[in-house]
Amino acid sequence: MDLEGVRSFLAVAKHRTVSKAAASLYVTQPTMSLRLRRLEEGLGFPLFERGWRGVTLTRQGAYFLPYAAQLVRDLASASEVLGEPGREGPLSFATVARDQEDQLVVGVDSWLTGRMTDAVVDTFHAAAGPHGFRITSRPAPTLIDLLGLGHVDYAVFYSTGTGDAHRARPLLRDRMVLVHRADLVLDGEQESAVREALSTHDFLLFDNPVLTHHAHVTTRLIDDYELTRFRVVDDLNVMLSLLRKGGTISILPVSAIPPDLRGTTIAITELGRFPPEITIDLGWHAGSGRVAEAGAFHAAIVAAIDTAQPAGKR
């Protein structure tokens, strides 16, 4: 994706006219228009609607906007960290990361919580020592990309169902459960009661991670339970706050639910005989010098999971 095109898109979204946006970036209006056209062609959808009052965001453009802003901000932050030593501002990467070159880099799906992350940390702490490994938290598709690029040695993530991570072994099959306010009493074995609850409450649907990364699970849930009432959220804590308010319900993998959730105003209900499941995998980079240890790490993580109350079933 053309970074200049993304910056141009943000400038037009801010100033609402191509001419003012072009002036803010010190480029000509034809150059700005060309950048926008190329970006829209690359994305495959229009970002703006043009009218005599200027430009307004399309529905797709409004959805794309926060991701574009985050991309530019992340790159700017990385540039600051990677600055030359001695420059005013944040510590340089060389200063922060010295003595870390030989660390084992382990990726953890940003949607895993509690027991699973504890198992990963315990395993690599025992194998590499407290200073011999580093954890990076990213969404599953990003971790798969980083494995392929050789940036991480190992990663634990929810399977995306795409087969992208060829060097991976399942750790467990994590079951999906209903999450709702505690005053809603449900028997997950009674499918009619579950369907009624889902039809009379707003279903909290995670925006990017689930809609895009785990579409095979989301699509099945929507089809099987004929969901029609949605509220879209993009943060687990926001979802939990909305659940506490009542009138909402959701379905999540057990390992994505904070371990201290039970006993609060939020309840968890097991689904019936055939609950949907999602696999949690351990993936590794083929070029890592520790590939031979993949089997041992897999066994150690599984053992650490079994030490706690089981989150899923293998």
ZIQUI-V785488 format. One record per backbone hydrogen bond with DSSP energy under -0.5 kcal/mol. NH is the residue of the N-H (numbers start at 1). CO is the residue of the C=O. E is the energy in kcal/mol with one decimal. If there is no record, write none. Layout:
nh:NH co:CO e:E
nh:NH co:CO e:E
This chain:
nh:3 co:1 e:-0.5
nh:6 co:2 e:-1.8
nh:7 co:3 e:-2.6
nh:8 co:4 e:-2.2
nh:9 co:5 e:-2.3
nh:10 co:6 e:-2.2
nh:11 co:7 e:-2.1
nh:12 co:8 e:-2.3
nh:13 co:9 e:-2.4
nh:14 co:10 e:-1.7
nh:15 co:11 e:-2.6
nh:16 co:12 e:-2.6
nh:21 co:17 e:-1.9
nh:22 co:18 e:-2.7
nh:23 co:19 e:-2.1
nh:24 co:20 e:-2.0
nh:25 co:21 e:-1.2
nh:26 co:23 e:-0.8
nh:27 co:22 e:-2.5
nh:32 co:28 e:-2.1
nh:33 co:29 e:-2.6
nh:34 co:30 e:-2.3
nh:35 co:31 e:-2.2
nh:36 co:32 e:-2.2
nh:37 co:33 e:-2.3
nh:38 co:34 e:-2.4
nh:39 co:35 e:-2.2
nh:40 co:36 e:-2.7
nh:41 co:37 e:-2.4
nh:42 co:38 e:-2.3
nh:43 co:39 e:-2.3
nh:44 co:40 e:-2.4
nh:45 co:40 e:-0.9
nh:49 co:56 e:-3.1
nh:51 co:54 e:-2.8
nh:54 co:51 e:-1.8
nh:55 co:16 e:-2.1
nh:56 co:49 e:-2.1
nh:58 co:47 e:-2.1
nh:62 co:58 e:-2.5
nh:63 co:59 e:-1.6
nh:64 co:60 e:-2.4
nh:65 co:61 e:-1.7
nh:66 co:62 e:-0.6
nh:67 co:63 e:-0.5
nh:68 co:64 e:-2.2
nh:69 co:65 e:-2.6
nh:70 co:66 e:-2.2
nh:71 co:67 e:-2.2
nh:72 co:68 e:-2.2
nh:73 co:69 e:-2.2
nh:74 co:70 e:-2.8
nh:75 co:71 e:-2.2
nh:76 co:72 e:-2.1
nh:77 co:73 e:-2.5
nh:78 co:74 e:-2.4
nh:79 co:75 e:-2.1
nh:80 co:76 e:-1.9
nh:81 co:77 e:-2.2
nh:82 co:78 e:-2.2
nh:83 co:80 e:-1.4
nh:87 co:84 e:-1.8
nh:93 co:81 e:-1.8
nh:96 co:92 e:-2.3
nh:97 co:93 e:-3.3
nh:98 co:94 e:-0.6
nh:100 co:97 e:-1.9
nh:103 co:100 e:-1.7
nh:104 co:132 e:-2.7
nh:106 co:104 e:-0.6
nh:106 co:134 e:-3.1
nh:107 co:154 e:-3.2
nh:108 co:136 e:-2.3
nh:109 co:156 e:-2.7
nh:110 co:138 e:-1.4
nh:112 co:109 e:-1.9
nh:113 co:255 e:-2.4
nh:116 co:113 e:-1.5
nh:118 co:114 e:-2.6
nh:119 co:115 e:-2.1
nh:120 co:116 e:-2.0
nh:121 co:117 e:-2.7
nh:122 co:118 e:-2.8
nh:123 co:119 e:-2.0
nh:124 co:120 e:-2.2
nh:125 co:121 e:-2.3
nh:126 co:122 e:-2.0
nh:127 co:123 e:-1.6
nh:128 co:124 e:-2.6
nh:129 co:125 e:-1.7
nh:132 co:129 e:-1.3
nh:134 co:104 e:-2.9
nh:136 co:106 e:-2.5
nh:138 co:108 e:-1.3
nh:138 co:136 e:-0.5
nh:143 co:139 e:-2.1
nh:144 co:140 e:-2.3
nh:145 co:141 e:-2.1
nh:146 co:142 e:-2.6
nh:147 co:143 e:-2.2
nh:148 co:144 e:-2.0
nh:149 co:145 e:-1.9
nh:150 co:146 e:-0.5
nh:150 co:147 e:-1.0
nh:151 co:146 e:-2.3
nh:152 co:146 e:-1.1
nh:153 co:105 e:-2.3
nh:154 co:105 e:-1.6
nh:155 co:283 e:-2.3
nh:156 co:107 e:-2.4
nh:157 co:281 e:-2.0
nh:159 co:279 e:-3.6
nh:166 co:164 e:-1.3
nh:168 co:166 e:-1.2
nh:169 co:282 e:-2.4
nh:171 co:280 e:-3.7
nh:172 co:280 e:-1.3
nh:173 co:313 e:-2.5
nh:174 co:172 e:-0.7
nh:174 co:278 e:-2.8
nh:176 co:276 e:-2.2
nh:177 co:252 e:-2.7
nh:178 co:269 e:-2.6
nh:179 co:250 e:-3.0
nh:180 co:267 e:-2.3
nh:181 co:248 e:-0.6
nh:182 co:265 e:-3.3
nh:184 co:181 e:-1.9
nh:185 co:183 e:-0.9
nh:186 co:184 e:-0.6
nh:188 co:186 e:-0.6
nh:190 co:187 e:-1.9
nh:191 co:189 e:-1.1
nh:194 co:190 e:-2.0
nh:195 co:191 e:-2.8
nh:196 co:192 e:-2.1
nh:197 co:193 e:-2.3
nh:198 co:194 e:-2.4
nh:199 co:195 e:-1.9
nh:200 co:196 e:-1.4
nh:201 co:197 e:-0.7
nh:202 co:247 e:-2.4
nh:203 co:229 e:-2.7
nh:204 co:202 e:-0.6
nh:204 co:249 e:-2.7
nh:205 co:203 e:-0.7
nh:205 co:231 e:-2.5
nh:206 co:204 e:-0.5
nh:207 co:233 e:-2.8
nh:211 co:206 e:-0.8
nh:211 co:207 e:-1.4
nh:212 co:208 e:-2.3
nh:213 co:208 e:-1.1
nh:213 co:209 e:-0.5
nh:214 co:209 e:-0.6
nh:214 co:210 e:-0.8
nh:215 co:212 e:-0.7
nh:217 co:214 e:-1.1
nh:218 co:214 e:-2.2
nh:219 co:215 e:-2.9
nh:220 co:216 e:-1.0
nh:221 co:217 e:-2.2
nh:222 co:218 e:-2.6
nh:223 co:219 e:-2.5
nh:224 co:220 e:-3.3
nh:225 co:221 e:-2.2
nh:226 co:222 e:-0.5
nh:226 co:223 e:-0.5
nh:227 co:222 e:-1.5
nh:230 co:228 e:-0.6
nh:231 co:203 e:-2.4
nh:233 co:205 e:-2.1
nh:239 co:235 e:-2.1
nh:240 co:236 e:-2.4
nh:241 co:237 e:-2.1
nh:242 co:238 e:-2.3
nh:243 co:239 e:-2.3
nh:244 co:240 e:-2.0
nh:245 co:241 e:-1.0
nh:246 co:242 e:-0.7
nh:246 co:243 e:-1.0
nh:249 co:202 e:-2.2
nh:250 co:179 e:-2.0
nh:252 co:177 e:-2.2
nh:254 co:175 e:-2.0
nh:256 co:253 e:-1.6
nh:257 co:254 e:-1.7
nh:261 co:258 e:-1.7
nh:264 co:261 e:-1.4
nh:264 co:266 e:-0.6
nh:267 co:180 e:-3.7
nh:269 co:178 e:-2.4
nh:271 co:176 e:-0.6
nh:272 co:188 e:-0.7
nh:275 co:272 e:-0.6
nh:278 co:174 e:-2.4
nh:280 co:172 e:-2.8
nh:281 co:157 e:-3.1
nh:281 co:279 e:-0.5
nh:282 co:169 e:-2.8
nh:283 co:155 e:-3.2
nh:283 co:281 e:-0.5
nh:284 co:167 e:-2.1
nh:285 co:153 e:-2.3
nh:288 co:285 e:-1.6
nh:291 co:288 e:-1.4
nh:293 co:290 e:-1.9
nh:294 co:291 e:-2.2
nh:297 co:293 e:-2.7
nh:298 co:294 e:-2.6
nh:299 co:295 e:-2.3
nh:300 co:296 e:-2.3
nh:301 co:297 e:-2.5
nh:302 co:298 e:-2.3
nh:303 co:299 e:-2.3
nh:304 co:300 e:-2.2
nh:305 co:301 e:-2.3
nh:306 co:302 e:-2.3
nh:307 co:303 e:-1.2
nh:308 co:304 e:-0.9
nh:308 co:305 e:-0.8
nh:313 co:173 e:-2.3
